[in-house]
Amino acid sequence: MNAIVKWGIGAVLVGGGAAAWYYWPTNNGMVTSFRVAEVVRDNFVNKVQATGTLEPQELVDVGAQVTGEIKEFGVDVDGKRVDYGSEVKAGQLLARIDDTIVELDIKRAEASVAQANAQILTAKANISQAEVNKKKADRDLERAKKLGVGDALSQMDYDQYLTQAENAAASLQSAQAQLANAEAQLQSANAMLESELRNRDYTRITTPVDGTIVVRQVNVGQTVVSNMSATTLFLVARDLSKMQIWASVNEADIAKVHAGQEVRYTVDALPNENFTGVVNKIRPNATMSSNVVTYIVEIDIENPDRKLLPYMSANANFIVKEVKDCLMVPEAAFDFRPTQEQIDPAFAGRPRRPEGPAAEGDMPSAPAAEVSAEGERAVVWVQKGDKVAPVRVLRGESDGTRSVVTPMPGETLEAGDKLVTGVYQTSAAAAKGGAQAQGGLFGMNGPKRRPRGAGGVEPRPGQNAAAGSRGGNPHM
């Protein structure tokens, strides 16, 4: 019976020690516990996120330059009536506009050409007649000059011969001018005829390029009214196997984007598939909406199997920096500062924060791709039971939530290690209630951490309720 009592007393002492190991009662009756986050080994990607729309790389606007009624549509390469999604070849008929009025205009132009030709013939005949009259007048004047003014030829008769010669010369010049005018009218009539013939060609709406019809904006029977700007009838995408994403990037992130940069994106229609593209250019004209300035970035993408369709929404990630197979820790781990009582006695003499810039001898022997050129020394704290131990690391790339780290020479840090990001306090009663709910102080698995929300009001993740110090999110 005495042995049973002794074992019971021993068990009570062990249980009390276990409770003291997990819970640190403070003077105000509160129990302080560690908030921890695991070290993760993964690929680090620093990226700029944006949304955009898929667009054809080259979109051809096919319009109408004449007014009239749409009489019929053409056929595509498969012999079917052209419509949305039809594949067409350059020069292929898309639609035909009623050409009745144009044909009448062509006939009027042809009549004008014939009339101009007739006027030319008349002018040439008049020239011939004028030349004959001039020659006769010149001969008469020559004889008059030989006779001279005297008894045989009066002054009046001489003057008459002179006047007739001058009139004949003027008539010849007039006939020559009429010929030039008739020739000009012929040129004008020919130009008008050519214009009307071209208008007849315009009644046949054809595609200038090979491609796919993306938009059809007219129907048979609809009247097309051409004005100062040509009316759009069809939009033809030249090649849908090569497309673009027009992504809107905030001005705060635009400096991280450049031509040739890799872009990874998804579309809502294919949520389980990932695609890649390359930045083509940044459009310099910015837009402002609700005081937010954004720039349009053009991203070239490949679409060989035509799964991606124009005007789909895309979620784009511009890859700024990527580090393969690296250790990552939450940012909150760098802000934790333990008290002297919380530090493992074996490391009590180690510094609690980095001191000065990294020395040359402190640089880790790691691949260059895993170490930032601007890395700095830092200290993180690994949980060792109810104590913490410091680990010196080189702090590298960060995305604002996590940082890439590499242990300094002589230090050890592995994936799965628990880093302390802060502390939080609960009442002793709530802590005891949490321990009993986990199987009591004498359970086979020993004391376990209190489940989140098992009593008391917890501070927000990353905040010490007692001291107000920063901490990390245990679920990061």
Phi and psi in degrees as a GROMACS rama.xvg file:
@    title "Ramachandran Plot"
@    xaxis  label "Phi"
@    yaxis  label "Psi"
@TYPE xy
-65.1316  -35.964  ASN-2
-64.6676  -39.9005  ALA-3
-62.8065  -42.3742  ILE-4
-63.2475  -41.5028  VAL-5
-64.0969  -43.2116  LYS-6
-63.3459  -37.9079  TRP-7
-63.8982  -42.98  GLY-8
-62.463  -39.9646  ILE-9
-63.5398  -40.174  GLY-10
-64.3032  -40.2583  ALA-11
-61.1248  -42.4207  VAL-12
-64.8801  -41.1499  LEU-13
-64.139  -42.4016  VAL-14
-62.7905  -42.0944  GLY-15
-62.2958  -38.3237  GLY-16
-65.7757  -39.067  GLY-17
-64.7842  -41.1722  ALA-18
-62.8116  -41.8931  ALA-19
-66.9297  -30.776  ALA-20
-65.4274  -37.6941  TRP-21
-90.4335  -37.4901  TYR-22
-109.79  133.796  TYR-23
-109.138  96.0145  TRP-24
-66.0574  137.467  PRO-25
-101.009  176.599  THR-26
-65.186  -25.283  ASN-27
-94.8107  15.7826  ASN-28
80.8806  11.2454  GLY-29
-98.4816  154.259  MET-30
-111.41  129.896  VAL-31
-100.827  133.91  THR-32
-130.593  157.982  SER-33
-81.7577  144.326  PHE-34
-105.11  124.302  ARG-35
-125.783  160.556  VAL-36
-143.359  144.176  ALA-37
-83.3608  148.029  GLU-38
-73.8847  134.412  VAL-39
-116.92  137.345  VAL-40
-107.035  117.81  ARG-41
-161.979  -175.332  ASP-42
-89.6133  127.567  ASN-43
-91.4786  130.122  PHE-44
-131.581  118.418  VAL-45
-98.8392  123.468  ASN-46
-141.91  160.215  LYS-47
-110.215  125.396  VAL-48
-98.0465  142.095  GLN-49
-156.108  163.324  ALA-50
-117.175  152.962  THR-51
-158.805  -171.986  GLY-52
-129.685  138.542  THR-53
-75.2751  132.32  LEU-54
-133.478  147.386  GLU-55
-63.073  144.8  PRO-56
-64.2853  -37.9207  GLN-57
-135.257  117.814  GLU-58
-116.057  118.817  LEU-59
-98.3578  128.083  VAL-60
-92.7983  115.38  ASP-61
-102.828  117.663  VAL-62
-122.563  -172.269  GLY-63
-121.137  137.691  ALA-64
-108.447  -0.989148  GLN-65
-127.402  160.342  VAL-66
-98.3442  139.403  THR-67
167.027  179.213  GLY-68
-93.6333  138.268  GLU-69
-70.8884  114.561  ILE-70
-88.3381  -38.3576  LYS-71
-162.93  161.558  GLU-72
-101.391  157.378  PHE-73
-84.0769  -166.348  GLY-74
-123.197  154.272  VAL-75
-89.174  -168.581  ASP-76
-67.811  -19.7813  VAL-77
-92.9957  4.10669  ASP-78
81.4639  10.1244  GLY-79
-99.0884  156.305  LYS-80
-58.2051  132.273  ARG-81
-63.462  140.213  VAL-82
-160.498  -172.114  ASP-83
-56.811  133.569  TYR-84
81.1764  1.31007  GLY-85
-71.2115  137.873  SER-86
-88.0208  129.142  GLU-87
-131.787  158.326  VAL-88
-109.837  156.358  LYS-89
-57.242  133.826  ALA-90
86.0007  -3.06837  GLY-91
-76.7973  141.44  GLN-92
-70.0461  127.175  LEU-93
-100.399  -40.5579  LEU-94
-159.02  158.37  ALA-95
-126.494  128.159  ARG-96
-93.609  144.904  ILE-97
-53.9339  124.219  ASP-98
-108.913  18.6356  ASP-99
-60.3202  -49.7501  THR-100
-63.5099  -39.6777  ILE-101
-64.3331  -39.343  VAL-102
-63.3331  -39.0112  GLU-103
-64.9099  -39.7828  LEU-104
-64.2691  -35.306  ASP-105
-64.32  -41.683  ILE-106
-64.1215  -40.8404  LYS-107
-63.4074  -39.5298  ARG-108
-66.3905  -39.4817  ALA-109
-64.0177  -38.7383  GLU-110
-63.69  -39.7242  ALA-111
-63.6816  -37.0494  SER-112
-64.6332  -44.4822  VAL-113
-62.8227  -41.0482  ALA-114
-63.5171  -40.9977  GLN-115
-64.7572  -38.6268  ALA-116
-63.5883  -40.9198  ASN-117
-63.7911  -40.2291  ALA-118
-64.9722  -33.3798  GLN-119
-65.0549  -43.7805  ILE-120
-61.6522  -43.0067  LEU-121
-61.4966  -42.766  THR-122
-64.3853  -38.67  ALA-123
-65.9428  -39.8455  LYS-124
-63.8918  -42.0223  ALA-125
-62.6008  -35.448  ASN-126
-65.4529  -43.5144  ILE-127
-60.5812  -44.8377  SER-128
-62.6232  -41.3922  GLN-129
-66.1147  -35.9157  ALA-130
-65.5462  -41.2681  GLU-131
-61.904  -46.5189  VAL-132
-63.5259  -36.6814  ASN-133
-68.6265  -40.0622  LYS-134
-62.6759  -42.6659  LYS-135
-62.8967  -43.6919  LYS-136
-65.4647  -36.9337  ALA-137
-64.7873  -40.2425  ASP-138
-66.0348  -42.7076  ARG-139
-62.1878  -41.022  ASP-140
-66.0757  -37.2869  LEU-141
-63.8676  -42.7882  GLU-142
-63.9391  -38.829  ARG-143
-63.3411  -38.5745  ALA-144
-64.8067  -37.1076  LYS-145
-68.2496  -39.7763  LYS-146
-68.8871  -40.6299  LEU-147
74.8331  166.677  GLY-148
-80.3434  123.327  VAL-149
-172.946  -149.285  GLY-150
-68.5711  -32.4562  ASP-151
-81.5612  -25.7715  ALA-152
-141.063  117.567  LEU-153
-78.2094  165.985  SER-154
-62.7035  -35.3363  GLN-155
-65.9734  -43.7345  MET-156
-64.9829  -38.3279  ASP-157
-63.0673  -44.4517  TYR-158
-63.0522  -33.9911  ASP-159
-65.7329  -43.0137  GLN-160
-62.4836  -37.728  TYR-161
-66.2959  -41.8276  LEU-162
-65.396  -41.6708  THR-163
-61.4457  -39.3094  GLN-164
-64.8536  -41.4574  ALA-165
-66.8879  -41.3789  GLU-166
-63.9004  -38.2965  ASN-167
-63.8315  -40.1827  ALA-168
-64.443  -41.3828  ALA-169
-66.6745  -39.9719  ALA-170
-62.5403  -36.8684  SER-171
-65.4376  -43.2661  LEU-172
-62.5387  -39.8315  GLN-173
-63.4476  -41.7855  SER-174
-64.9783  -37.6656  ALA-175
-66.0975  -36.9578  GLN-176
-66.8949  -38.6414  ALA-177
-63.1441  -35.6876  GLN-178
-65.3739  -44.084  LEU-179
-61.8782  -40.4875  ALA-180
-64.5747  -40.986  ASN-181
-65.3069  -38.2266  ALA-182
-65.6224  -38.6702  GLU-183
-64.5709  -41.6077  ALA-184
-63.6562  -34.4946  GLN-185
-64.9655  -41.726  LEU-186
-62.4135  -41.6364  GLN-187
-63.9737  -41.9876  SER-188
-66.1575  -38.4069  ALA-189
-64.593  -40.6025  ASN-190
-63.0636  -42.5732  ALA-191
-62.8931  -40.9393  MET-192
-63.5068  -42.3628  LEU-193
-62.7518  -39.2727  GLU-194
-63.0209  -44.2654  SER-195
-67.6962  -36.3555  GLU-196
-63.8072  -38.442  LEU-197
-66.2639  -38.6748  ARG-198
-61.066  -36.2261  ASN-199
-64.0714  -37.1214  ARG-200
-65.3286  -34.8577  ASP-201
-68.4706  -19.4797  TYR-202
-72.0601  -12.5194  THR-203
-100.053  105.632  ARG-204
-83.7936  114.248  ILE-205
-120.74  159.72  THR-206
-89.9164  134.05  THR-207
-81.8327  -11.5768  PRO-208
-137.674  161.309  VAL-209
-73.5446  140.922  ASP-210
171.74  -161.909  GLY-211
-121.544  133.116  THR-212
-73.5628  117.003  ILE-213
-93.0119  -37.6184  VAL-214
-135.448  135.025  VAL-215
-122.846  117.535  ARG-216
-107.095  6.07323  GLN-217
-131.829  163.478  VAL-218
-128.582  161.231  ASN-219
-62.4319  134.099  VAL-220
95.362  -14.1628  GLY-221
-78.0672  140.022  GLN-222
-91.0783  126.541  THR-223
-95.211  126.759  VAL-224
-111.759  111.511  VAL-225
-88.3276  134.786  SER-226
-132.127  -150.445  ASN-227
-61.1978  -33.8792  MET-228
-109.928  134.965  SER-229
-62.6606  138.828  ALA-230
-75.5622  130.151  THR-231
-79.6976  126.323  THR-232
-107.49  -41.1869  LEU-233
-138.658  150.593  PHE-234
-116.857  123.007  LEU-235
-115.665  121.783  VAL-236
-85.3867  125.149  ALA-237
-62.6536  -48.5896  ARG-238
-151.188  104.569  ASP-239
-78.828  -2.10881  LEU-240
-77.7579  -13.3538  SER-241
-127.206  118.831  LYS-242
-130.387  -176.227  MET-243
-137.592  155.823  GLN-244
-110.758  127.285  ILE-245
-99.6709  101.209  TRP-246
-103.376  140.297  ALA-247
-94.0104  116.449  SER-248
-112.723  131.05  VAL-249
-63.9894  147.794  ASN-250
-62.2784  -24.8359  GLU-251
-69.4539  -22.7092  ALA-252
-109.014  -6.7501  ASP-253
-65.558  -26.4306  ILE-254
-67.5557  -18.7153  ALA-255
-87.5849  -2.93063  LYS-256
-107.762  138.897  VAL-257
-151.15  160.7  HIS-258
-61.9147  139.449  ALA-259
87.5469  -2.8581  GLY-260
-73.225  142.061  GLN-261
-73.2807  139.909  GLU-262
-130.167  130.714  VAL-263
-111.244  134.114  ARG-264
-145.566  161.812  TYR-265
-131.707  161.698  THR-266
-124.284  150.371  VAL-267
-63.7655  -29.4373  ASP-268
-71.5471  -25.0375  ALA-269
-129.463  70.6343  LEU-270
-65.7919  -21.7675  PRO-271
-94.9181  5.96397  ASN-272
-116.313  139.645  GLU-273
-110.49  140.791  ASN-274
-127.844  160.627  PHE-275
-128.152  154.644  THR-276
-150.864  -176.318  GLY-277
-134.218  137.439  VAL-278
-66.3549  127.682  VAL-279
-88.8549  -56.2539  ASN-280
-162.833  164.629  LYS-281
-108.34  122.538  ILE-282
-72.7071  128.194  ARG-283
-73.2535  -17.6406  PRO-284
-82.6054  114.706  ASN-285
-89.47  160.074  ALA-286
-122.355  149.585  THR-287
-123.771  130.243  MET-288
-139.655  122.637  SER-289
53.8403  43.1703  SER-290
65.1297  17.865  ASN-291
-109.374  123.4  VAL-292
-95.7805  129.235  VAL-293
-131.48  155.211  THR-294
-120.614  144.85  TYR-295
-88.4994  125.275  ILE-296
-111.86  127.213  VAL-297
-92.0912  126.018  GLU-298
-118.044  120.574  ILE-299
-80.2552  132.306  ASP-300
-133.955  155.428  ILE-301
-100.802  141.216  GLU-302
-140.417  60.2933  ASN-303
-63.9451  -33.7164  PRO-304
-95.4468  6.51946  ASP-305
60.2885  26.2991  ARG-306
-72.2565  -31.7522  LYS-307
-87.867  132.892  LEU-308
-111.588  151.904  LEU-309
-57.1492  143.556  PRO-310
73.9639  13.7333  TYR-311
-68.3076  152.638  MET-312
-85.5221  136.491  SER-313
-123.366  142.03  ALA-314
-107.216  105.994  ASN-315
-102.844  141.652  ALA-316
-123.192  112.563  ASN-317
-83.0651  118.499  PHE-318
-78.8829  109.019  ILE-319
-85.9757  -44.1087  VAL-320
-153.86  139.51  LYS-321
-137.553  131.087  GLU-322
-123.662  124.591  VAL-323
-84.9867  141.902  LYS-324
45.531  66.7805  ASP-325
-126.931  163.698  CYS-326
-87.1059  135.923  LEU-327
-130.203  140.195  MET-328
-131.409  152.88  VAL-329
-69.0112  151.205  PRO-330
-59.7461  -32.2786  GLU-331
-63.0817  -22.7542  ALA-332
-64.6004  -25.6847  ALA-333
-80.9176  -15.3989  PHE-334
-95.07  -9.6183  ASP-335
-72.1534  133.547  PHE-336
-127.597  105.43  ARG-337
-75.7461  159.722  PRO-338
-81.6511  165.231  THR-339
-61.4962  -32.499  GLN-340
-70.8017  -25.3507  GLU-341
-82.6522  -15.2814  GLN-342
-82.1707  136.915  ILE-343
-56.9145  129.565  ASP-344
-54.542  -29.4903  PRO-345
-66.7882  -18.7376  ALA-346
-118.711  19.0661  PHE-347
-62.4357  -26.8342  ALA-348
-87.024  -4.67652  GLY-349
-79.0689  150.491  ARG-350
-67.782  150.578  PRO-351
-94.953  -1.4702  ARG-352
-154.963  155.364  ARG-353
-63.9526  143.994  PRO-354
-118.016  104.497  GLU-355
79.656  175.721  GLY-356
-71.6007  163.063  PRO-357
-66.2613  130.174  ALA-358
-80.7725  163.368  ALA-359
-63.5273  -35.9208  GLU-360
-72.9627  -14.2992  GLY-361
-88.2236  -8.8693  ASP-362
-66.4477  131.625  MET-363
-75.2416  153.389  PRO-364
-88.1084  81.5987  SER-365
-131.316  156.957  ALA-366
-56.9713  145.5  PRO-367
-59.8613  -30.3708  ALA-368
-68.3425  -18.4828  ALA-369
-99.3167  -1.68519  GLU-370
-123.22  128.345  VAL-371
-74.4635  141.695  SER-372
-65.7542  -18.5176  ALA-373
-111.437  29.3297  GLU-374
-64.6369  153.101  GLY-375
-135.439  154.581  GLU-376
-69.2618  143.841  ARG-377
-151.966  167.169  ALA-378
-127.285  130.888  VAL-379
-118.268  160.783  VAL-380
-121.024  121.547  TRP-381
-94.9236  135.376  VAL-382
-71.4352  129.766  GLN-383
-124.925  82.4327  LYS-384
66.435  -118.831  GLY-385
-97.9419  13.8181  ASP-386
-124.681  172.272  LYS-387
-127.379  151.293  VAL-388
-127.743  137.723  ALA-389
-80.7965  147.212  PRO-390
-131.755  122.352  VAL-391
-82.412  133.445  ARG-392
-136.32  162.624  VAL-393
-99.2178  119.309  LEU-394
-87.7669  122.763  ARG-395
-111.498  -133.976  GLY-396
-60.2494  147.562  GLU-397
-140.395  146.178  SER-398
-109.45  13.857  ASP-399
92.5286  -16.7144  GLY-400
-115.605  -43.3723  THR-401
-129.719  154.951  ARG-402
-125.557  147.66  SER-403
-80.8584  132.988  VAL-404
-129.755  152.058  VAL-405
-133.408  125.119  THR-406
-59.7077  142.529  PRO-407
-68.7559  159.958  MET-408
-54.2422  133.227  PRO-409
88.0555  -6.46532  GLY-410
-102.627  154.772  GLU-411
-127.848  127.757  THR-412
-147.9  123.628  LEU-413
-123.563  159.966  GLU-414
-62.2362  136.323  ALA-415
98.3634  -16.7343  GLY-416
-62.0065  143.031  ASP-417
-96.5323  116.482  LYS-418
-96.9951  138.68  LEU-419
-83.5265  127.056  VAL-420
-110.731  -7.47978  THR-421
169.252  -176.154  GLY-422
-132.059  158.282  VAL-423
-144.507  158.383  TYR-424
-122.672  144.227  GLN-425
-135.522  166.102  THR-426
-70.7971  152.673  SER-427
-61.969  -36.8362  ALA-428
-65.5887  -42.8162  ALA-429
-66.0555  -37.912  ALA-430
-64.2745  -42.3951  ALA-431
-64.031  -41.5217  LYS-432
-60.4689  -39.0433  GLY-433
-66.4949  -38.3975  GLY-434
-67.2853  -40.6228  ALA-435
-66.5457  -35.7705  GLN-436
-66.1251  -19.5646  ALA-437
-92.9856  6.54611  GLN-438
120.239  6.1581  GLY-439
84.4322  169.017  GLY-440
-72.9618  -13.2779  LEU-441
-110.562  18.5364  PHE-442
-64.7903  158.114  GLY-443
-65.0915  -27.9809  MET-444
-90.7999  2.3876  ASN-445
76.0369  -178.032  GLY-446
-68.4228  138.512  PRO-447
-115.166  160.664  LYS-448
-67.8783  145.606  ARG-449
-66.1594  131.204  ARG-450
-60.5902  149.438  PRO-451
-59.6563  128.715  ARG-452
80.6095  22.6746  GLY-453
-85.7061  13.8445  ALA-454
150.894  145.853  GLY-455
75.9532  176.127  GLY-456
-105.974  115.32  VAL-457
-78.9671  148.802  GLU-458
-71.6832  166.106  PRO-459
-64.9481  151.766  ARG-460
-55.8989  133.806  PRO-461
90.1131  9.69419  GLY-462
-133.832  132.39  GLN-463
-84.9305  120.91  ASN-464
-66.7168  -31.6419  ALA-465
-84.2138  -50.6174  ALA-466
-102.334  -12.5437  ALA-467
78.4839  13.4061  GLY-468
-77.0124  158.298  SER-469
-75.2686  150.275  ARG-470
-142.948  -174.743  GLY-471
-110.991  173.84  GLY-472
-94.228  116.392  ASN-473
-64.7957  -12.2824  PRO-474
-102.978  11.6705  HIS-475
